[in-house]
Amino acid sequence: MDTIENFINQVICGDALEILRKMPDESIDLGITSPPYNKKEKHGGWLVDKVRYKGYKDFMPDEDYQNWQVEVLNELYRVTKEGGSFFYNHKVRYEDGKMIHPLQWLLRTNWNIWQEIIWNRKIASNIRGWRFWQIEERIYWLVKGKPKELKSKHAKLTSVWEIRPEQGHKEHPAVFPIELPTRIIASLLDEEDGQVCHAPQVCHAPQVCHDQIVIDPFCGTGTTIVAAKLLGKKYIGIDISNEYVEYTKRRLEAAEKEKDRVLNEISLHAIKLTFKDRKEKGLWNKRAELYR
């Protein structure tokens, strides 16, 4: 088993499960990913074409797919520190008229499901009338042990995230917007450890840099990795496609171009007074005015 230093700030081409098995126990602070959904390269829609990845066929019997996801998630659990978190983006799917829900395999993992977040994408990929249009995906906050309490400026963003889908980076069929990992990283790793920040122009706590490590085992075109870099974090990206790995490396080199979107998301993480502050100041009756 390798030391974690061999993986830090690397984008690695390889099988996620094989790479994770080489990593030491309890070495990661936070993970974020959106794996292939096993849409079997046949489920598109009137608005979105069939999903096809470079270097990977998204086609498995669903029992095999779910078992694979359990294996990957359990390896991620092993390498995550006690108190650490993993955010897992997936969606409710339908096969032969039956619902397939991510909870079917998440409940079989070692993780504790701390919260289900609804990502309101505000657009449906399929506008047929067999069901009400599906405009949401799910983000599962998975924890190992008990996480630290969120600061009010982060928690106020609620469990329904209205973030539009990504419009760029068309080299990948399912890129999520940089605002999504930015929100997660800024909220979960909002701690100070006294080190000089390497990205003061973007980092939400510019007087310090954080030594935490963020991992994405299905990093695609590198959205999570770029967000981590711009927020002054260490990162580990894994993808089976060499094309996506090289794309991510180029994107990291040009990360400065994406800092405005990161800063705009960070600007939402603000409040005038916390609940505790309002209570101490006797301002409870003015909460609607002050707490926004």
N, C-alpha and C positions, 0 to 999 in steps of 0.2 A: 504493500500500500504506500502510495506517494505522500509527501507532505503537502499541505494546502498551498504552500508558497509556489509549488510547481503549476498551479492552476490559476492563481490570481492574475487578473487583468489579461486573461487569455480568451480568445474565441476559438473553440476546439471543434474540429470536424471529426465526428464519430457517432457511434450509437450511444444514446443517452444512458442507458442502463449499464453498458460496459464502462463508460467513463466514470459514472457515479460510484461504481464498485471499487474504483481505484482511490477514491477520496477518503480522508480520515473521518472518524466519528466527530460529531459536534463541532464543526468548523465553519458553518454557514449561519449568518444572522437572518437572512430574509430571502425567500424565493418568490418568483412571479413567472407564470407561464400560461400559454394557451396551446395545448397539444393539438395534433391532427385530430379531427372529430370522427374519423371513420365514416365519412360520408360516401365512401365507396366509389368515388369519382363519377357518380351518376345522379346525385341530388343537387341540382341547380335550382333555378327559378326563373320567372319572367324577367326579373331585374338583375339577378346574379347568375353567371354561368357556372357550370360544373367546376368544383374545386379540384385543381390538380397541382401538386407540388413538384418542385425540381429535385430529383434524387430520391424520391420516396413515393411509393404507391399507397394511397390512403384507402386500403381495401383489405379488411380482415373479417372473418366470422366474428360477430360481436362478442361472443364469450371470450375468444382469444384476445380481442382488443381490451376488454375490461380487465382481464387477468394481467395483461401487459401494463396497463395503467396502474394497477394495484402494486405491481413489482416496482415500477419507477417511483411511485409516491412513497413506498416504504423505504426505498434507498434514500430518497430525499429526507425522510424523517430521520434516518440514522445520521446523516451528515449535518443536520440542523442542530444548532445549540438548544439547550433547554431554555424554554421561554421564547424560542424563535417562532417564526410564522412562515407560511407558504400560501400564496394567493393563486388559485387555480381557476382559470377562465374556461368555461365550457357552455354547452347549451342543451336544452331538451330537444331530442331528435325523435323522429317517427319512422318506423320500419314496418312495412306490411300492415299499416293501419294501427300499430301499437306504439305507445310512448316508451322511449328509452331515456331514463333520467340519470344524470351524473351521480345522484345519491346511491344508485344501485351498486356502484363500486367504491365510492368514497367511504361508505360505511363499513367496508371490508378492510380499510387501511388502518394503520396505527395512529393516524391523526385524529385529533378532536376537532369537529366542525364547530368553530367559534361563531361564525356568522355567515349567512347567505346574503350577498349583495346583488341587487338587480341592476344590470347595466342596460339602461334604456337607450338603445341605439337610434331610436326615432325613425327607423326605416326597416321595411320588411324585404327580405330577399325573394319571397314567393308571395304573390298577391292573388293566388287562387282562393276560392271560397270554401274549401273543405274545412277550414278552421278559421277562427279570428286571427288576423295577421300577426305573426310572431315578430315583434320588434325588439325583444329583449334577449340578452344572454345572462348567464349566471357567473358570479365570481365568488368562489368559496374561500373564506378566510379559515385556513387550517392552522392549528396551533399544536406545539409540543410543550406540554406543561401549561403554565398560565402566563399570558403576555402582560406587558406593562399597560397600564391604563392610557388611553389616548388623551392627548391634550384637547381641550374644548374646541380650539380652532380647527382641529381635524375632525373630531367627532360630529361637529355641527353639519358636516357635508352629507350626512344621513346615509341610509342604506340603499338609496335609489340614486344611481349616478347617471345623469343625463349628459352623455358625451357622444358626439357624432362619430361615426366610423371614420377611419383614416382614408384620405383621398389620394395620398401619394404612395410612393414605393410600390408601384404596380408589379414589380418583379415577383412578388409573393401574393398568393390569392387571398390571404386572410391576415393582413397586418392590423394590429390594434393601434389606436392613436397614442402618441407619446404622453398625453395627459393622464392616461390610465396608470401606467407604472410610476409616473411622477407623483400622482396622488398617494399611491401606496407607499413609496419609498419615503416621501416627505412626512407622512403620518406615522409610519412605524419606526423610522430611524431618526426621529427628532430628538437626538441626545447630543450632549457636548462632552468631548473627551479631552479638550485642551490642546489639540494639535492644530497647526496652521492649515487653513483650508487651501486646497489646490485649485478650487474652482469658485473663487469669491464672487465672481460676476453672476453666478447662478445659484449657488448653494443657499438654501433657506436659512442657514445659520452661518453667515459669511465669516464670523470671527474664528470659527473652528473647522476642522475637517474630521470626518468620521472614519473610523477604522473598520467599520462593518463591511461584510461581504454580501453582495447580492448575486443570486444565481438564476439563470433561465436555462433549463435543460432542453428546451425546444425553441431556441432563440430566433429562428427565422432570419429576418432582415435586421434584427438587433435593436428593436425599440426599447426593450427593458435595459439593455446594455448601454445604450446611448443616454437614457435617462439617469442611470446610475453614475455614469461618468460626469455628466453635467451637474449632478448633485454632490460630487466630491466623494463618491463611494468606490470601493473596490468591486470588481465584477468578475463573473465567470459565465461565459456563454458556451452552449453546446448545440450543434446542429449536425444532422447526418448529411446535409447537402453542402458540398464544397462551394457551389455557387452562392448559396446564402451566407456561408462563412466569409467568403471574400467580399461580398456586398456589405456585410456588417463591418468588416475592417475598414472599408472605404468610408462608410457612414461615420464611424468613430473618428476618423481623421477630419471629417467635415462637421463634427458635432456642433461647433459654434453656430452653424446656420439654424439649428433647432432650439437655441436657448430662449428665444422670445416666447415660444409656445410653453416651454417649461416655466418661465417666469410668470406668464399669465396664469397658469394653473396655481403656482405658489401664491399668487396674490389673493386667491380665494380662501386661503388658509389664514384667516384673520378674524379677530373679534375685538370689541372695545373693552369689555369686562367679562370675566368668567362668572359662572354662577356663584362661586364662593365670594368673589369680589363684590358682586351686587348685594349678596345677602349681608356681608359685613358692613357695607355702606348704607344699608337700609333702602336699597333701590329696587327691591323685588317687584313693586307695582309698576316699575318702568321697564320691565324686562323686554317688552316688545320693541321698545325704542332702542335699547342699548345692546341687545343681544342679536346681532345679525352680521 
